[in-house]
Amino acid sequence: EIVLTQSPGSLSLSPGERGTLSCRASQSLNNNYLAWYQQRPGQAPRLLIYGASSRATGIPDRFSGSGSGTDFTLTISRLEPEDFAVYYCLQYAASPRTFGQGTKVEIK
Amino acid sequence: QVQLQESGPGLVKPSETLSLTCTVSGDSISGYYWSWVRQPPGKGLEWIAYIYPIATTNYNPSLGSRVTISVDVSRSQFSLRLTSVTAADTAVYFCARLGRRDGYLFDYWGQGTLVTVSS
């Protein structure tokens, strides 16, 4: 199975700052089938980015994804209060689909 | 807008069978893949299984033969059975749709239901 490793485990930032989250795959992802999800406490995950860099419907343009092969990045250009949450990457290039362990973005 | 709602017991005894149902509304259950994902308290997400009505299924090997996913198209529901549960199966269980974004990924989710395994 493909293992996804996210870094850092947590990130302390202030509103308005830029956040950069990393996801590394144990093998190259075909077609860059890598997605990012946001999960707020007590809620289901919400799809942000798919295909490594395409924003899902309704997602603000302060969220952007980049990368290819095994190394991927989610960037939040200017953190809003509602962006403080846990972020997960998902690979859907191979079965079983696997998630990273998550990065918690906390208010500094 | 597609909506999913999980239902089932919140407490299951060790060694017994966990059974959950997901009811889909707002779109047809036919023509899509449907899935279960779980999240132990304070931990990350684990994909469990998916089904394409009515006979195509795929399971996470980590759960072995304990898992069965099924669908009832007439009721717009799909279900999960997990046998011989232990405390390690305590988790929030989400049902989700696999929508096509080139490949298939989880695009719509239920709110999740907490299942605790305890005597």
Interface residues (C-beta under 8 A of the other chain):
Chain A: E1 N31 Y33 A35 Y37 Q43 A44 P45 R46 L47 Y50 G51 S54 A56 Y88 L90 Y92 A93 S95 P96 R97 T98 F99 G100 Q101 G102
Chain B: G44 L45 E46 W47 N58 N60 P61 S62 F94 A96 R101 D102 G103 Y104 L105 F106 D107 W109 G110 Q111 G112
